[in-house]
Amino acid sequence: MNLDDRRFDHRKMDMLMGADRQARWNPSAFISRFDIRPGASVLDLGSGPGFWTFPLADKVGAQGAVWALDISQEMLDELSQRNPPKQVHTLRSELPKIDLPDSNFDLIWMAFVFHEVMPPQKLADEMFRVAKAEGVVAVLDWRPDAAGEGGPPRHHRLSIEQVIGFLHQAGFQSVEKTWQDGDAYLIEARR
Ligand SMILES: C[S@@+](CC[C@H](N)C(=O)[O-])C[C@H]1O[C@@H](n2cnc3c(N)ncnc32)[C@H](O)[C@@H]1O
């Protein structure tokens, strides 16, 4: 398989930051379900231009840190041009490897990226490695049986059961789907 076939085309990055998507997700409200304390350390995997990075940075505040990791320099450049606060750090890196130390993050957030990365088990293993003992991993991704027409090809998507399986296999004891709508699901994992 050509991995680039799965990867989001950076030339479509404007769509990621558009008003329609803001209205669809209201990202600040969506992430309020997590107990993100001021001073927390958060990793935004496959951040793109920062749709989730900016509200995450608001939650952790100036004493916290949000690491925005992406393989695409174009995405990270766009994020930087949007003047992120100083607690945002960008890192160009190719998943599934995460070039960051063990046991480092209170929240690892991954929105619409898990299905793009191969092999997924290696990705789950790396998420486990960099999560703090009390940390949370949260995966938001497309349903293969989505009602709507948008999003990546259905044969690229992973089922809820597949993602739960990868996270369990990585070592997380508590893994559950905590939200879904007609198009997407959210899975949260804890040790
Ligand atoms: C669909 S976009 C989602 C961006 C962002 N999470 C959001 O929801 O707005 C997928 C992102 O994952 C990044 N990505 C895909 N494969 C990657 C990999 N192997 N390593 C790092 N980033 C990757 C892409 O460059 C792109 O920015």
The ligand as an ORCA input file, in Angstrom:
! r2SCAN-3c Opt
* xyz 0 1
  C      -7.369     14.998      8.439
  S      -6.000     15.942      9.005
  C      -6.550     16.280     10.673
  C      -5.847     17.459     11.283
  C      -6.340     17.831     12.691
  N      -6.149     16.753     13.624
  C      -7.778     18.251     12.654
  O      -8.657     17.468     13.060
  O      -8.035     19.370     12.191
  C      -4.755     14.673      9.265
  C      -3.407     15.232      9.694
  O      -2.555     14.144     10.068
  C      -1.268     14.360      9.510
  N      -0.621     13.056      9.337
  C      -1.009     12.052      8.537
  N      -0.174     11.011      8.635
  C       0.792     11.382      9.521
  C       1.953     10.742     10.028
  N       2.301      9.501      9.643
  N       2.707     11.389     10.933
  C       2.366     12.644     11.352
  N       1.283     13.309     10.880
  C       0.497     12.691      9.984
  C      -1.547     15.081      8.205
  O      -0.402     15.788      7.739
  C      -2.698     16.001      8.609
  O      -2.243     17.223      9.108
*
